[in-house]
Amino acid sequence: MTDDIFYMKAALSEANKAFGEDEVPVGAVVVCRDRIIARAHNLTERLTDVTAHAEMQAITSAQEALGGKYLNECTLYVTVEPCIMCAGAIGWSQMGRVVYGAPDEKRGYRRFAPQALHPRTQVVSGVMEEECAELMKSFFKQKR
């Protein structure tokens, strides 16, 4: 659990970068063999690309770092529960493990596509949930 907190703090740092860039504050890191191989945050506004979610950016970067498309020995840490698009990409990459902070009751994959991840992918939820949720709440409160 201490490793999960350590790496979630790195994902939260990415989410804070997104917040500072007026992006929805979601951050992600991919860890392989106890080393961060990819860091990303939402870039949908900057790139004017609805698919530029933190998870998608992190998966692409991790695949480039490893030189292959499968991430079965990796863990994705993400501050908010992935959406169905990201869950599909996580599934196709055969991510070994997903650890997320805050649930997304409205748009999260568990609501719409709970089987989207690869059957062997382990999921851990609620790591630093309060901190991750608070950042999202602060962002949207500022928008209103």
Secondary structure, 3 states (H helix, E strand, C coil): CHHHHHHHHHHHHHHHHHHHCCCCCCEEEEEECCEEEEEEECCHHHHCCCCCCHHHHHHHHHHHHHCCCCCCCEEEEEEECCEHHHHHHHHHCCCCEEEEEECCCCCEHHHHCCCCCCCCCEEEECCCHHHHHHHHHHHHHHHC
